[in-house]
């Protein structure tokens, strides 16, 4: 019966090894940070870029006025070499994304790019004294300003149409 004692030692050693591996894995798990919260996105000041764009662009550049402070500007850029393209990105109070995009690029191509592939619907909406067409699908939903010549204005993002409408209503063009 000498073989039985050897088998018992092998099983006991395997269980001890598994326990040791489990303890090591648990210790490593505790050392790794576990922050499930989204990172805090920094607010950007876009006043200088807005003034630059308004001087350089061949169209009235749009920027919101009167949005609550819970709306956080997160990105801004003006690219004069790419069809006088203006971009202003915002994080909404509930963490969604809204962007204002303007350009003198070809209208259909620009809308497709700015709305991330959304398609026009038959729904239009009067916001202030402007008419906007709803676009859905793709990655973003969008509102596209109707009746402009020489440039295209798109308000798009992951936010609801209600929030896109708030942004469109706040836009001042000069």
N, C-alpha and C positions, 0 to 999 in steps of 0.2 A: 504494500500500500504506500510505498514511497512516492509514487507518481501523483497521488492525490494532493499531498502537501505542496508540491511544486505548482500544480494547477491553481490552487487556492492563492498562492503568492502572486501568480501572474494576473489573476482576476483582481485581487486587491490592489496591485500596483497600477493596473489600468484604471481602476476607479479613482485612486489617488491622483493619477496623472490628469484625468478629466476634471477633477475637482480643482486642481491647481491651475489648469488652463482656464476654467470658468472664473476663478478668482482674478486671474490676470486680465481677462477680457473685461470683467466688471470694473476693475480699477482703471483700465484705459478708457472705458466708456465714461466714467466719472470725470476724467481729465479733459475730455474733448468738450468744448463749449457747445451748448444747445440753445441757441437763440432763435426761436421760431418767428420773431417779430420782423416785419419788413424794415429795412434800413430807413432811417430818417433822411428824406431827400432834402437837400439844402435849397433854400429860396434864393433865386437869382434876381439881381437888379438889372433890368433891361432898358433903363432910360437912355443910356449912351447909345446903345445899338438902335433904339427906336429913333432917336434924333438923326443918326447917321442914315438909316434907311429912309426916313422921310425927306432928307435932303437929296439922296441919290436916286430913289425909285421914280419911275415915270408914272406912277399911279398913287392914289391916296392910301397910305399904309395904315392898317387897322391895328388897334390895341385897345384892350378893355379899360373902361373907367367905371368905378363904382362897384366893382365886385367885392363881396365880403372878404375880410382878411384871411378867412379859412381857405380861400383859393390861393394856391401857392405857385408862383411862377418858377418853373424848374429848368427851362432851356430857352435859349434865344440865339438866332443867327440871321444875318443878312448876307446873301451871296449875290453880289452884283453881276458876277461873270456867268451866273446860271439863270438868266431870265429875271433878274432883279427879284430873286426868291427870298421872301420873308417868312420866318418861322418863329412862333412863340408858343411854348408848351407850358401847360398848367396841370397841377394835381388838384383834383376837386376835394371838397371836404370829406367825402367818403372813400378817398384813395384812388379814384379812377383818373384817367388821363384825357385831357382835351388839348387840342392844338389848333392854332390859327395859322393857316398857310395861304400865302399869296404869291402870285408870279405872273409874268408876261409870257410864260411858255405856252405851247399849244394847249388849248383848254381841255380837250378830252384826255390827252396824255397826263397833264398836270392833275386833273381830278382823280384819275386812276391811281397815280402815285401817292397823292396826298391822302386819299381815302383808303389806301391799301387794298384796292380792288373792289370797292363797293359799286353797286349799280344803282342807277337812277330809278326812283319810284314815281308814281303819278301824284304823289302827295307834295303839295307846296304849302308853305306857311308864311303868313305875313308877320314879321317881327319888327316892331317899330314901323318905319316907313319903307322897309325893304322886304322883298319876296325871296324866300329861300326854298330850294328843292331838297327833299329828303333823299339820301342815298343809304342803302343797306347792304349787308353782306360783307364779304371780305373780312378783314381783321377789325376794321373800324366801321362805325356808322358815321354819317356825315351830313352836314347842311352845306349847300353850295349856293352862293349868292347869284341871283338871276339879274339880268339886265345890265351887266357891266361890259364895257368895251375896253380892250387893251390890256386887261388883267383879269385874273380869276381869284376869287376869295373862297376858301374852304374852311369850315370849322368841323373838325373830325376828332374821333377818339373812341376809347372804350366806355366812355360815360353814356348815360341814357340820353334820349332825345331831349328830355326836360333840361338836363344840364348843358347840352349843346346849345339849346335855345337860350339859356341864361347867358352863356358866353356871347352868342350872336347879338343878343339884345344890348350887351354892355359895350360892344365894339364902337369905337369912335374912329372915323377915317379922316386923316388930314395929311 
